[in-house]
Amino acid sequence: MPPRSPLPRRHGLAAAWVRTPDRDPADPHPWPSMGAWLRHKLAPAGPAVIEDMLARRAFVYADGSPLHHADPYTPHTFVWFHRDLRAEPVVPFEVAVLYRDERIVVVDKPPFLSTIPRGRHVLQSVVVRLRDALDLPELAPAHRLDRLTSGVLMLTTQQRWRAPYQQLFEHRLVRKTYRALAPVRPDLEFPREVRNHLVKRRGSLQAESVPGLPPNARTTIELVEVRDGTGCYRLTPHTGKTHQLRIHLHELGIPILGDPLYPVVRDVSIDDFSEPLQLLADTLTFHDPVDGQLRRFASERALDWPAAAGRQ
């Protein structure tokens, strides 16, 4: 583990760090300088990026002093820096706080906002937005929602509370329900339970159902409202496989409205916010692992029915 970072958080994010290798008796000075080692270590970022960061004294040692490109190379040396972030288009939806106490924060996540900073979505994530807005530098999710899925999301305020609440989800002690808008098929009867074996292969955007294997994904589906051929479905997942709800409705021939992956992958820019996925994490119910209190949180967000849909 590294020593404490000499750099403060930026945008709610801790500084990144790298460490030179331990001394190699056969080659105690493999690089002529610390700058040369950083160019090697961080080569994927590109030489222009590294040169610019060196020129700006963006790399610092454990005592906070700046690293100069000509500094002699030393083994087992920690170096800290803040990664440069891309200019991210602002997700034009707010994160509503449903509940807050000393241990947890429960929010109503909008679509298109990542739960955690990841890949091309860093500033535009729930964690980064709320660490700044609520002044909670240790805020972290107890579970996750897909970037396109909206609804109830629970986070912990400090690291000491993280494990008890994350374990609720890991041990399936939380009852979750979702709502989704999808076409109606008159030949399908509800409620019904869908079971299959789902696999998400590395490098593939879609998960897939594998026939002949024991089920590892199970969802109860109820049709609760119909408007002009569009249905509102209540989904109760009993497992938590990637894209489980989206695949289970797709395989029934009623894919969720606004889904860019099922039934086919559509070429949609990740910064296009015009067509939200009509999937909402509606409720979370659980017994609090600290005080035993029964807690239930419900989303206040509404799904977007097609313009022509009238009530039935």
C-alpha positions as CSV (number, residue, x, y, z in Angstrom):
1,M,0.0,0.0,0.0
2,P,1.2,3.5,-0.8
3,P,1.7,6.2,1.9
4,R,-1.0,8.9,2.2
5,S,-1.4,10.9,-1.0
6,P,0.3,14.3,-0.8
7,L,-2.3,15.7,-3.3
8,P,-5.8,16.6,-2.3
9,R,-8.8,15.1,-4.1
10,R,-9.9,16.8,-7.3
11,H,-13.5,16.6,-8.5
12,G,-14.0,14.2,-5.6
13,L,-11.4,11.8,-7.0
14,A,-8.2,10.7,-5.3
15,A,-4.9,11.2,-7.0
16,A,-3.5,8.3,-9.0
17,W,-0.1,6.8,-8.1
18,V,2.7,4.7,-9.6
19,R,5.8,3.2,-8.0
20,T,9.2,2.5,-9.4
21,P,10.2,-1.2,-9.1
22,D,12.4,-2.5,-6.2
23,R,16.1,-2.5,-6.9
24,D,17.3,-5.2,-9.3
25,P,20.9,-6.3,-8.2
26,A,21.7,-7.1,-11.8
27,D,20.6,-3.7,-13.1
28,P,20.3,-1.2,-10.2
29,H,19.8,1.8,-12.5
30,P,17.7,0.6,-15.5
31,W,16.5,4.2,-16.3
32,P,18.7,7.3,-16.5
33,S,16.1,9.5,-14.8
34,M,12.7,9.6,-13.2
35,G,11.3,11.3,-16.3
36,A,12.6,8.4,-18.5
37,W,10.9,5.9,-16.2
38,L,7.6,7.8,-16.3
39,R,7.7,7.9,-20.1
40,H,8.1,4.1,-20.1
41,K,5.5,3.4,-17.3
42,L,2.8,5.7,-18.7
43,A,3.5,5.1,-22.4
44,P,-0.2,4.3,-23.2
45,A,-1.1,7.9,-22.4
46,G,1.1,9.1,-25.2
47,P,4.5,11.0,-25.2
48,A,2.9,14.4,-25.7
49,V,0.7,14.0,-22.6
50,I,3.7,12.9,-20.4
51,E,5.9,15.7,-21.6
52,D,3.2,18.2,-20.9
53,M,2.7,16.8,-17.3
54,L,6.4,16.9,-16.7
55,A,6.6,20.4,-17.9
56,R,3.7,21.5,-15.6
57,R,5.3,19.7,-12.6
58,A,2.1,17.6,-12.4
59,F,4.0,14.6,-10.9
60,V,4.9,14.8,-7.2
61,Y,6.8,12.7,-4.6
62,A,5.5,11.5,-1.3
63,D,6.5,14.7,0.4
64,G,4.6,16.8,-2.1
65,S,7.7,18.1,-3.9
66,P,7.5,18.2,-7.7
67,L,9.2,15.6,-9.8
68,H,11.6,17.0,-12.5
69,H,12.3,15.0,-15.6
70,A,16.1,14.9,-14.9
71,D,15.8,13.7,-11.3
72,P,18.0,10.6,-10.8
73,Y,16.0,7.4,-11.0
74,T,15.5,5.8,-7.6
75,P,13.9,2.4,-6.9
76,H,10.7,1.9,-4.8
77,T,9.6,5.5,-5.1
78,F,6.0,6.5,-5.1
79,V,4.8,9.2,-7.5
80,W,1.4,10.8,-7.5
81,F,-0.6,12.8,-10.1
82,H,-4.1,13.7,-11.2
83,R,-5.2,12.2,-14.5
84,D,-6.3,14.7,-17.1
85,L,-10.0,14.2,-17.9
86,R,-11.7,14.5,-21.2
87,A,-14.3,17.3,-21.7
88,E,-17.5,15.5,-20.9
89,P,-20.8,16.8,-22.1
90,V,-23.0,17.4,-19.1
91,V,-25.8,14.9,-18.6
92,P,-28.8,17.2,-18.5
93,F,-30.6,15.6,-15.6
94,E,-30.3,16.1,-11.9
95,V,-29.6,13.5,-9.2
96,A,-32.4,13.8,-6.6
97,V,-31.6,12.8,-3.0
98,L,-34.4,10.7,-1.6
99,Y,-32.9,10.1,1.9
100,R,-29.8,10.9,3.8
101,D,-28.4,10.0,7.3
102,E,-25.0,9.5,8.8
103,R,-24.5,6.1,7.1
104,I,-26.3,6.1,3.7
105,V,-27.5,8.4,0.9
106,V,-30.3,7.2,-1.3
107,V,-30.8,8.9,-4.6
108,D,-33.0,8.8,-7.7
109,K,-30.5,8.4,-10.5
110,P,-31.3,9.8,-13.9
111,P,-30.6,7.9,-17.1
112,F,-27.2,8.3,-18.8
113,L,-25.3,9.1,-15.6
114,S,-22.8,6.4,-14.6
115,T,-22.9,5.2,-11.0
116,I,-19.1,5.4,-10.6
117,P,-16.4,7.2,-12.5
118,R,-15.3,4.9,-15.2
119,G,-13.9,5.0,-18.7
120,R,-15.2,8.1,-20.6
121,H,-17.6,9.0,-17.8
122,V,-15.8,10.4,-14.8
123,L,-17.1,13.8,-13.9
124,Q,-20.5,12.8,-15.2
125,S,-21.1,10.1,-12.6
126,V,-23.2,9.9,-9.5
127,V,-20.3,9.4,-7.1
128,V,-18.3,12.4,-8.4
129,R,-21.2,14.7,-8.6
130,L,-22.4,14.0,-5.1
131,R,-19.0,13.8,-3.4
132,D,-18.7,17.5,-4.3
133,A,-22.3,18.5,-3.8
134,L,-22.7,16.8,-0.4
135,D,-19.1,17.3,0.8
136,L,-18.8,13.5,1.3
137,P,-15.3,12.6,0.0
138,E,-15.7,8.9,0.9
139,L,-19.1,8.5,-0.7
140,A,-19.3,5.1,-2.5
141,P,-22.1,3.0,-4.0
142,A,-23.5,0.0,-2.1
143,H,-24.5,-1.5,-5.4
144,R,-24.6,-0.3,-9.0
145,L,-27.1,0.6,-11.8
146,D,-26.2,0.6,-15.5
147,R,-25.5,4.0,-16.9
148,L,-28.7,3.8,-18.9
149,T,-30.9,2.6,-16.1
150,S,-32.6,5.2,-13.8
151,G,-34.0,5.0,-10.3
152,V,-33.2,4.1,-6.7
153,L,-29.5,3.9,-5.9
154,M,-28.0,3.6,-2.4
155,L,-24.6,4.9,-1.4
156,T,-22.6,4.8,1.8
157,T,-21.3,8.0,3.4
158,Q,-18.0,6.7,4.8
159,Q,-15.7,3.7,4.2
160,R,-16.6,2.2,7.6
161,W,-20.2,1.7,6.5
162,R,-19.4,0.3,3.1
163,A,-19.1,-3.4,3.9
164,P,-22.3,-3.9,5.9
165,Y,-24.5,-2.4,3.1
166,Q,-22.6,-3.9,0.2
167,Q,-23.0,-7.3,1.8
168,L,-26.8,-6.9,1.8
169,F,-26.7,-6.9,-2.0
170,E,-24.0,-9.6,-2.2
171,H,-26.1,-11.9,0.0
172,R,-29.3,-11.0,-1.8
173,L,-30.9,-9.6,1.3
174,V,-32.4,-6.7,-0.6
175,R,-35.8,-6.9,-2.4
176,K,-35.6,-4.9,-5.7
177,T,-38.4,-4.1,-8.1
178,Y,-38.1,-2.4,-11.4
179,R,-40.6,-0.9,-13.9
180,A,-40.1,-1.0,-17.7
181,L,-42.1,0.1,-20.8
182,A,-42.2,-2.5,-23.6
183,P,-44.6,-3.7,-26.3
184,V,-47.6,-5.9,-25.3
185,R,-48.0,-9.4,-26.8
186,P,-51.6,-10.6,-26.4
187,D,-50.4,-14.2,-26.5
188,L,-48.3,-13.9,-23.4
189,E,-49.8,-14.5,-20.0
190,F,-48.6,-12.7,-16.8
191,P,-47.4,-12.9,-14.2
192,R,-44.7,-15.3,-15.4
193,E,-41.2,-16.2,-14.3
194,V,-38.3,-16.3,-16.8
195,R,-35.2,-18.4,-16.1
196,N,-32.2,-19.0,-18.3
197,H,-28.4,-19.1,-18.2
198,L,-26.8,-15.8,-19.0
199,V,-23.2,-15.1,-20.0
200,K,-21.5,-11.7,-20.7
201,R,-18.4,-12.4,-22.7
202,R,-15.5,-10.0,-22.6
203,G,-15.4,-7.6,-25.5
204,S,-19.1,-8.2,-26.4
205,L,-21.7,-5.4,-25.8
206,Q,-24.5,-7.9,-25.5
207,A,-24.9,-10.7,-22.9
208,E,-26.4,-13.9,-24.3
209,S,-28.5,-16.8,-23.2
210,V,-26.9,-20.2,-23.4
211,P,-29.3,-23.1,-23.8
212,G,-28.7,-26.4,-22.1
213,L,-27.0,-25.0,-19.0
214,P,-28.6,-24.7,-15.5
215,P,-30.4,-21.4,-15.0
216,N,-28.4,-18.7,-13.3
217,A,-30.8,-15.8,-14.0
218,R,-34.4,-15.6,-12.8
219,T,-37.0,-12.7,-13.0
220,T,-40.7,-12.5,-12.1
221,I,-42.5,-10.3,-14.6
222,E,-46.0,-8.8,-14.1
223,L,-48.0,-6.6,-16.5
224,V,-49.5,-3.7,-14.5
225,E,-50.8,-1.3,-17.1
226,V,-51.4,-1.1,-20.9
227,R,-51.7,2.0,-23.1
228,D,-52.2,1.6,-26.9
229,G,-50.1,-1.5,-27.2
230,T,-47.4,-0.4,-24.8
231,G,-47.2,-2.1,-21.4
232,C,-45.8,-1.1,-18.1
233,Y,-44.1,-4.2,-16.5
234,R,-43.1,-4.8,-12.9
235,L,-39.9,-6.8,-12.8
236,T,-38.6,-8.5,-9.7
237,P,-35.1,-10.0,-10.2
238,H,-34.1,-12.9,-8.0
239,T,-30.5,-12.8,-9.4
240,G,-28.3,-10.0,-10.6
241,K,-26.7,-11.0,-14.0
242,T,-25.5,-8.3,-16.4
243,H,-28.4,-7.0,-18.6
244,Q,-30.7,-9.7,-17.0
245,L,-33.9,-7.7,-17.2
246,R,-33.2,-6.4,-20.7
247,I,-32.5,-9.8,-22.0
248,H,-35.5,-11.5,-20.3
249,L,-38.0,-9.0,-21.9
250,H,-36.1,-9.2,-25.2
251,E,-36.4,-13.0,-25.3
252,L,-40.1,-12.7,-24.7
253,G,-40.3,-10.7,-27.9
254,I,-41.0,-7.4,-25.9
255,P,-37.7,-5.5,-25.8
256,I,-37.6,-2.5,-23.5
257,L,-38.3,0.8,-25.3
258,G,-35.2,2.9,-25.9
259,D,-32.8,-0.1,-25.6
260,P,-29.7,0.5,-27.8
261,L,-28.4,-3.1,-27.4
262,Y,-31.4,-5.4,-27.6
263,P,-32.6,-6.8,-29.9
264,V,-29.8,-5.4,-32.0
265,V,-26.9,-3.1,-31.2
266,R,-27.6,0.4,-32.5
267,D,-24.9,3.0,-33.3
268,V,-25.8,5.6,-30.7
269,S,-23.3,8.1,-29.5
270,I,-22.5,7.8,-25.8
271,D,-23.2,11.5,-25.5
272,D,-26.6,11.3,-27.1
273,F,-29.2,11.8,-24.4
274,S,-32.3,12.0,-26.6
275,E,-33.7,8.5,-26.1
276,P,-33.6,7.2,-22.5
277,L,-33.9,3.5,-21.8
278,Q,-37.4,3.0,-20.3
279,L,-36.1,0.9,-17.3
280,L,-36.5,2.2,-13.8
281,A,-35.1,0.8,-10.5
282,D,-38.4,1.4,-8.7
283,T,-38.0,0.2,-5.1
284,L,-35.4,-1.1,-2.6
285,T,-36.5,-2.9,0.6
286,F,-34.2,-4.3,3.3
287,H,-33.5,-4.6,7.0
288,D,-30.8,-2.2,7.9
289,P,-27.6,-4.1,8.8
290,V,-26.7,-1.6,11.6
291,D,-29.9,-1.0,13.5
292,G,-32.2,-3.7,12.1
293,Q,-34.8,-1.1,10.9
294,L,-37.0,-2.1,7.9
295,R,-36.3,0.4,5.2
296,R,-38.1,0.9,1.9
297,F,-37.2,3.5,-0.7
298,A,-39.2,4.2,-3.9
299,S,-38.3,6.2,-7.0
300,E,-40.2,9.4,-7.8
301,R,-39.2,9.3,-11.4
302,A,-41.7,8.6,-14.2
303,L,-41.2,6.5,-17.3
304,D,-41.8,8.2,-20.7
305,W,-44.8,6.6,-22.4
306,P,-45.0,7.0,-26.2
307,A,-46.8,10.2,-27.1
308,A,-49.8,8.4,-28.6
309,A,-50.3,6.0,-25.6
310,G,-53.7,6.4,-23.9
311,R,-54.8,4.6,-20.7
312,Q,-56.6,1.3,-20.8
